[in-house]
Each structure stands twice: as structure tokens, then as C-alpha cells.
Amino acid sequence: MKKYEKALSLVLVAGASLSALFFVVKQNTEAAILSMTIMFTFTNFFRSRTFKEKGHEKEAKWMQKMSIIFAVLSIVVLFVIVAG
């Protein structure tokens, strides 16, 4: 992983984590769940890239699938929030 990719992953995961914590404190459950699913999406995506670079193909595929699942769940949660 290149230096800017590590910085980007850190910023995205930290931002999603802090927003989840913020919404938990504000007692906005829906937004907190959305932030957490987005955080898991980013975490699994960047972890899959790291595994692939290290030659762990099986683990990389697993993390990529988990990333896709959490991305779909993020869209579902966003739809539920918007639909009301």
C-alpha cells in the first residue's frame, strides 16, 4: 500500500469512527449504525488490499466479499433512514 493510500485509509476509517461515536453520544441510532457500516466497509476494503499485497489471496477475497456486504448494508441502512 502506498503512503497516500495509508493516509487515505486512516482518514476515512477515523472519520467514520468519530462520526459513529458522535451519533452514539447524540443518541441518533440510525446515523450511528450507518457510520459503523461505512467504517466496516472501509476497514475491510483496505484490509483486503493489504492481504492481497502480502500474497494472502484467500483472505483478500474474503475481506473483499465482506467489504461488498457492508457496502450493500450501508445502502440499505441509508434507504431505511431516508424512507423513514
mmCIF file of the C-alpha atoms, coordinates in Angstrom:
data_MODEL
# 
_entry.id   MODEL 
# 
loop_
_atom_site.group_PDB 
_atom_site.id 
_atom_site.type_symbol 
_atom_site.label_atom_id 
_atom_site.label_alt_id 
_atom_site.label_comp_id 
_atom_site.label_asym_id 
_atom_site.label_entity_id 
_atom_site.label_seq_id 
_atom_site.pdbx_PDB_ins_code 
_atom_site.Cartn_x 
_atom_site.Cartn_y 
_atom_site.Cartn_z 
_atom_site.occupancy 
_atom_site.B_iso_or_equiv 
_atom_site.pdbx_formal_charge 
_atom_site.auth_seq_id 
_atom_site.auth_comp_id 
_atom_site.auth_asym_id 
_atom_site.auth_atom_id 
_atom_site.pdbx_PDB_model_num 
ATOM 1  C CA . MET A 1 1  ? 0.000   0.000   0.000  1.00 0.00 ? 1  MET A CA 1 
ATOM 2  C CA . LYS A 1 2  ? 1.396   3.363   -0.961 1.00 0.00 ? 2  LYS A CA 1 
ATOM 3  C CA . LYS A 1 3  ? 1.942   6.118   1.562  1.00 0.00 ? 3  LYS A CA 1 
ATOM 4  C CA . TYR A 1 4  ? -1.005  8.222   0.387  1.00 0.00 ? 4  TYR A CA 1 
ATOM 5  C CA . GLU A 1 5  ? -3.267  5.147   0.427  1.00 0.00 ? 5  GLU A CA 1 
ATOM 6  C CA . LYS A 1 6  ? -2.388  4.504   4.066  1.00 0.00 ? 6  LYS A CA 1 
ATOM 7  C CA . ALA A 1 7  ? -3.125  8.124   4.912  1.00 0.00 ? 7  ALA A CA 1 
ATOM 8  C CA . LEU A 1 8  ? -6.408  7.974   2.997  1.00 0.00 ? 8  LEU A CA 1 
ATOM 9  C CA . SER A 1 9  ? -7.437  4.762   4.742  1.00 0.00 ? 9  SER A CA 1 
ATOM 10 C CA . LEU A 1 10 ? -6.591  6.264   8.120  1.00 0.00 ? 10 LEU A CA 1 
ATOM 11 C CA . VAL A 1 11 ? -8.603  9.413   7.420  1.00 0.00 ? 11 VAL A CA 1 
ATOM 12 C CA . LEU A 1 12 ? -11.639 7.509   6.091  1.00 0.00 ? 12 LEU A CA 1 
ATOM 13 C CA . VAL A 1 13 ? -11.757 4.932   8.886  1.00 0.00 ? 13 VAL A CA 1 
ATOM 14 C CA . ALA A 1 14 ? -11.077 7.534   11.597 1.00 0.00 ? 14 ALA A CA 1 
ATOM 15 C CA . GLY A 1 15 ? -13.714 9.866   10.157 1.00 0.00 ? 15 GLY A CA 1 
ATOM 16 C CA . ALA A 1 16 ? -16.340 7.125   10.061 1.00 0.00 ? 16 ALA A CA 1 
ATOM 17 C CA . SER A 1 17 ? -15.398 6.014   13.582 1.00 0.00 ? 17 SER A CA 1 
ATOM 18 C CA . LEU A 1 18 ? -15.589 9.516   15.002 1.00 0.00 ? 18 LEU A CA 1 
ATOM 19 C CA . SER A 1 19 ? -18.907 10.180  13.295 1.00 0.00 ? 19 SER A CA 1 
ATOM 20 C CA . ALA A 1 20 ? -20.277 6.919   14.734 1.00 0.00 ? 20 ALA A CA 1 
ATOM 21 C CA . LEU A 1 21 ? -19.111 7.964   18.195 1.00 0.00 ? 21 LEU A CA 1 
ATOM 22 C CA . PHE A 1 22 ? -20.651 11.407  17.711 1.00 0.00 ? 22 PHE A CA 1 
ATOM 23 C CA . PHE A 1 23 ? -24.020 9.938   16.725 1.00 0.00 ? 23 PHE A CA 1 
ATOM 24 C CA . VAL A 1 24 ? -23.927 7.482   19.643 1.00 0.00 ? 24 VAL A CA 1 
ATOM 25 C CA . VAL A 1 25 ? -23.406 10.386  22.042 1.00 0.00 ? 25 VAL A CA 1 
ATOM 26 C CA . LYS A 1 26 ? -26.215 12.331  20.337 1.00 0.00 ? 26 LYS A CA 1 
ATOM 27 C CA . GLN A 1 27 ? -28.409 9.189   20.624 1.00 0.00 ? 27 GLN A CA 1 
ATOM 28 C CA . ASN A 1 28 ? -29.080 9.065   16.892 1.00 0.00 ? 28 ASN A CA 1 
ATOM 29 C CA . THR A 1 29 ? -29.052 5.291   16.443 1.00 0.00 ? 29 THR A CA 1 
ATOM 30 C CA . GLU A 1 30 ? -29.764 5.216   12.719 1.00 0.00 ? 30 GLU A CA 1 
ATOM 31 C CA . ALA A 1 31 ? -26.915 7.563   11.836 1.00 0.00 ? 31 ALA A CA 1 
ATOM 32 C CA . ALA A 1 32 ? -24.572 5.715   14.200 1.00 0.00 ? 32 ALA A CA 1 
ATOM 33 C CA . ILE A 1 33 ? -25.382 2.405   12.514 1.00 0.00 ? 33 ILE A CA 1 
ATOM 34 C CA . LEU A 1 34 ? -24.840 3.972   9.092  1.00 0.00 ? 34 LEU A CA 1 
ATOM 35 C CA . SER A 1 35 ? -21.465 5.348   10.191 1.00 0.00 ? 35 SER A CA 1 
ATOM 36 C CA . MET A 1 36 ? -20.438 1.974   11.606 1.00 0.00 ? 36 MET A CA 1 
ATOM 37 C CA . THR A 1 37 ? -21.368 0.077   8.454  1.00 0.00 ? 37 THR A CA 1 
ATOM 38 C CA . ILE A 1 38 ? -19.422 2.604   6.390  1.00 0.00 ? 38 ILE A CA 1 
ATOM 39 C CA . MET A 1 39 ? -16.471 2.199   8.760  1.00 0.00 ? 39 MET A CA 1 
ATOM 40 C CA . PHE A 1 40 ? -16.589 -1.590  8.360  1.00 0.00 ? 40 PHE A CA 1 
ATOM 41 C CA . THR A 1 41 ? -16.770 -1.163  4.577  1.00 0.00 ? 41 THR A CA 1 
ATOM 42 C CA . PHE A 1 42 ? -13.624 0.964   4.536  1.00 0.00 ? 42 PHE A CA 1 
ATOM 43 C CA . THR A 1 43 ? -11.800 -1.240  7.032  1.00 0.00 ? 43 THR A CA 1 
ATOM 44 C CA . ASN A 1 44 ? -12.490 -4.457  5.144  1.00 0.00 ? 44 ASN A CA 1 
ATOM 45 C CA . PHE A 1 45 ? -11.695 -2.860  1.783  1.00 0.00 ? 45 PHE A CA 1 
ATOM 46 C CA . PHE A 1 46 ? -8.287  -1.619  2.857  1.00 0.00 ? 46 PHE A CA 1 
ATOM 47 C CA . ARG A 1 47 ? -7.573  -4.845  4.745  1.00 0.00 ? 47 ARG A CA 1 
ATOM 48 C CA . SER A 1 48 ? -8.313  -6.849  1.580  1.00 0.00 ? 48 SER A CA 1 
ATOM 49 C CA . ARG A 1 49 ? -5.813  -4.744  -0.341 1.00 0.00 ? 49 ARG A CA 1 
ATOM 50 C CA . THR A 1 50 ? -3.179  -5.299  2.337  1.00 0.00 ? 50 THR A CA 1 
ATOM 51 C CA . PHE A 1 51 ? -3.772  -9.052  2.325  1.00 0.00 ? 51 PHE A CA 1 
ATOM 52 C CA . LYS A 1 52 ? -3.529  -9.149  -1.462 1.00 0.00 ? 52 LYS A CA 1 
ATOM 53 C CA . GLU A 1 53 ? -0.212  -7.281  -1.411 1.00 0.00 ? 53 GLU A CA 1 
ATOM 54 C CA . LYS A 1 54 ? 1.149   -9.776  1.119  1.00 0.00 ? 54 LYS A CA 1 
ATOM 55 C CA . GLY A 1 55 ? 0.111   -12.698 -1.083 1.00 0.00 ? 55 GLY A CA 1 
ATOM 56 C CA . HIS A 1 56 ? -2.786  -13.929 1.056  1.00 0.00 ? 56 HIS A CA 1 
ATOM 57 C CA . GLU A 1 57 ? -5.241  -14.390 -1.804 1.00 0.00 ? 57 GLU A CA 1 
ATOM 58 C CA . LYS A 1 58 ? -7.839  -16.389 0.139  1.00 0.00 ? 58 LYS A CA 1 
ATOM 59 C CA . GLU A 1 59 ? -8.018  -13.844 2.955  1.00 0.00 ? 59 GLU A CA 1 
ATOM 60 C CA . ALA A 1 60 ? -8.074  -10.973 0.451  1.00 0.00 ? 60 ALA A CA 1 
ATOM 61 C CA . LYS A 1 61 ? -11.084 -12.468 -1.341 1.00 0.00 ? 61 LYS A CA 1 
ATOM 62 C CA . TRP A 1 62 ? -12.867 -12.989 1.988  1.00 0.00 ? 62 TRP A CA 1 
ATOM 63 C CA . MET A 1 63 ? -12.263 -9.385  3.054  1.00 0.00 ? 63 MET A CA 1 
ATOM 64 C CA . GLN A 1 64 ? -13.355 -8.120  -0.354 1.00 0.00 ? 64 GLN A CA 1 
ATOM 65 C CA . LYS A 1 65 ? -16.624 -10.038 -0.048 1.00 0.00 ? 65 LYS A CA 1 
ATOM 66 C CA . MET A 1 66 ? -17.140 -8.688  3.461  1.00 0.00 ? 66 MET A CA 1 
ATOM 67 C CA . SER A 1 67 ? -16.487 -5.182  2.171  1.00 0.00 ? 67 SER A CA 1 
ATOM 68 C CA . ILE A 1 68 ? -19.127 -5.640  -0.528 1.00 0.00 ? 68 ILE A CA 1 
ATOM 69 C CA . ILE A 1 69 ? -21.617 -6.977  2.028  1.00 0.00 ? 69 ILE A CA 1 
ATOM 70 C CA . PHE A 1 70 ? -21.088 -3.981  4.301  1.00 0.00 ? 70 PHE A CA 1 
ATOM 71 C CA . ALA A 1 71 ? -21.361 -1.592  1.332  1.00 0.00 ? 71 ALA A CA 1 
ATOM 72 C CA . VAL A 1 72 ? -24.727 -3.115  0.434  1.00 0.00 ? 72 VAL A CA 1 
ATOM 73 C CA . LEU A 1 73 ? -25.807 -2.927  4.073  1.00 0.00 ? 73 LEU A CA 1 
ATOM 74 C CA . SER A 1 74 ? -24.773 0.742   4.166  1.00 0.00 ? 74 SER A CA 1 
ATOM 75 C CA . ILE A 1 75 ? -27.020 1.433   1.191  1.00 0.00 ? 75 ILE A CA 1 
ATOM 76 C CA . VAL A 1 76 ? -29.877 -0.471  2.844  1.00 0.00 ? 76 VAL A CA 1 
ATOM 77 C CA . VAL A 1 77 ? -29.461 1.480   6.094  1.00 0.00 ? 77 VAL A CA 1 
ATOM 78 C CA . LEU A 1 78 ? -29.344 4.764   4.161  1.00 0.00 ? 78 LEU A CA 1 
ATOM 79 C CA . PHE A 1 79 ? -32.535 3.782   2.324  1.00 0.00 ? 79 PHE A CA 1 
ATOM 80 C CA . VAL A 1 80 ? -34.253 2.939   5.631  1.00 0.00 ? 80 VAL A CA 1 
ATOM 81 C CA . ILE A 1 81 ? -33.204 6.296   7.102  1.00 0.00 ? 81 ILE A CA 1 
ATOM 82 C CA . VAL A 1 82 ? -34.424 8.247   4.064  1.00 0.00 ? 82 VAL A CA 1 
ATOM 83 C CA . ALA A 1 83 ? -37.648 6.257   3.752  1.00 0.00 ? 83 ALA A CA 1 
ATOM 84 C CA . GLY A 1 84 ? -38.321 6.999   7.333  1.00 0.00 ? 84 GLY A CA 1 
# 
